[in-house]
Amino acid sequence: MRFTKTAEYAIRILLFLSAEAKQYSAREIHERLKIPYKYLTRVMQQLEKAGFLEVRQGKTGGYRCSGSSDQVTLSRIIEAVEGLEDYSRCVLGFESCSDETPCALHKRWAPHRAAIYAMLNETTLKELNSDLENEK
């Protein structure tokens, strides 16, 4: 499984900003994370609209995380920038795949999909930042 670029960038942005209680300009975030600037600003607008970022305008302005990183789960981030529909679709691409009308992989994939959902719903930015600190 792999995140889309939008979800990946959103998670990377929030991990970076939640690691320090500091304000960064979009340009600084772009330079640090190597995310294309236009893409970065589009994702950051979505994150701001969803309430994950505080934005301060002006010469001394910038972005920082709003709220507590122990309340922000991966599923909330993904939901904010693209939705979770792709994570519930049939792994073989059938529209009518369900428990009642399963595809050939449905029963084998269902426990993995449930585990992925659980991980996305339970993993917070605080935990991920803590894991990164422990690896250093």
Secondary structure, 3 states (H helix, E strand, C coil): CCCCHHHHHHHHHHHHHHHCCCCECHHHHHHHHCCCHHHHHHHHHHHHHCCCEEEECCCCCEEEECCCCCCCEHHHHHHHHCCCHHHCCCCCCCCCCCCCCCCCCHHHHHHHHHHHHHHHHHCEHHHHHHHHHHHC
